[in-house]
């Protein structure tokens, strides 16, 4: 019996888990256009939503972080009012549920949504209201999904303690953790130690953008100074892994620590290719890290700017690395194990939804190939 590779249509039906997705990186192009009209934003490169969608994804030189980040100017410009934020959050959940995701943590930086006068709390509440509304709609359509928020502080700013306090304050209302994002070079995570100390002292959860474009010191600080539970990207951990000419692979102390401690890596391969952190998907370290059994999770980062869904990312990795249903189930279980969600609820999703869902899809694939031969 031979398994056929998972198709995009099948992967979309698989019960998947997403841990690293930015709210302001995942808008529908039509929503960007409509919100710009409603709120008088005139800076969009085009008012045609199809052309705008292409502008975000295609009309861009690859490996260009500056151009990649320019897209956020527009998405953030239309997310400065509570109704707009709520709509984006609602649609985000609907889109993730349509892609077959059963659990997601979606992050955003409240401090980037205050230009029109919103208070940080209003930003969080509008987002959580949108998540609740989107979850209801999705459940009514037979696509149940759990969505939690991660509050991101900007590395280059000085509001991380305030954002950490905000995250802790909303922990029972849908916020699952704290994150820091932004340029790594010149802004080490240790600038935000007080924020991480607060999170730790409150027995709360933190992940941290580290080891995306910048190397091992950033990962080391994230783990050993900030006590981050997961690494946002963390892909540069490969800089501490040496492949010998005879095929043997040697891990340095930090890479060993990350693997031994099962530190989850929130890998986002296509995003890394677009920002220049990896030359191509086929050369992306996710293949090696999966083979070495790091705690790999697969993520979208910015669905709009990268033109991806979690399903498309999985399909591309299957093509690039020969992954099968076993790999995709392993990634999904890894992600669920690493979620900032209570242990018994994680187990219930793993055993009640994820494992049976992947098992039946794998059986379907095997049947499709074997049936004509029988
Ligand atoms: Zn990110």
Boltz pocket constraint, residues with backbone or C-beta under 6 A from the ligand:
constraints:
  - pocket:
      binder: B
      contacts: [[A, 20], [A, 22], [A, 181], [A, 209], [A, 232], [A, 301]]
      max_distance: 6.0
